[in-house]
Amino acid sequence: IPHKSSKIADHLTISVGVATAVPERGSQPETLVAAADQALYEAKNNGRNQVCSAGIHSE
């Protein structure tokens, strides 16, 4: 997407972090949000303009 008014780049990019989990008794939503946030920063740190995912696995 062109972004002519930006001082950083002439186009818009999108970085996305996604997390999945099978909810179990006692699981906390904050854990899922933290995993998605970590995946987002992984996408940004790996050059942006990409989707990174994380899965939460129970033991």
N, C-alpha and C positions, 0 to 999 in steps of 0.2 A: 504494500500500500504506500503510495507516495506521501511524503510528509515534508513539504517544502519549508515550513516555518520552524522546523527543528534545528537547533544548533549542534546536535549530536550526529544525526544521520539524515539522509534525504529520503528514507523510507521507514515505515513502521514494521517492527517485528513483534512476535508474540512468543513468550516463554510460558510454559504450562507445567505445573506439578500436579500429579494425580496420585492418590493413594486408595487402595482397596483393602477391605477386611471383611471377614465373616464375623458378625457380632456374637459375642458370647456373654453369658451372665457375668456382670461385674466389669465388662470392658468400658473404657472411658472414651467419649467422643474426642477429647483433647489429644489422645494418642493418635487418632486418625488425622486430625488437623496438623499435628506436628510432623507426621510422616509426609503429608502433602506439601507442607512448607519446605521440608528438607529436599523433596524432589524438585520443587520450584527453584531453589537455589542451586541445585545440581544442574538444571537446565541453563540457568544464567551463567554459571561458572564454566560450562562446557561450550560457551560461544553464543548463547542465546538463540532465539528463533527455533525452538524445538520443544518437544514434550518428553518429560521424564516421569517414570512411574515408580511407585514403591508399594510393596505388599506387606501387610502385617500378618504374621503367622503365629498361631497359638502353639504352645508347647505341649 
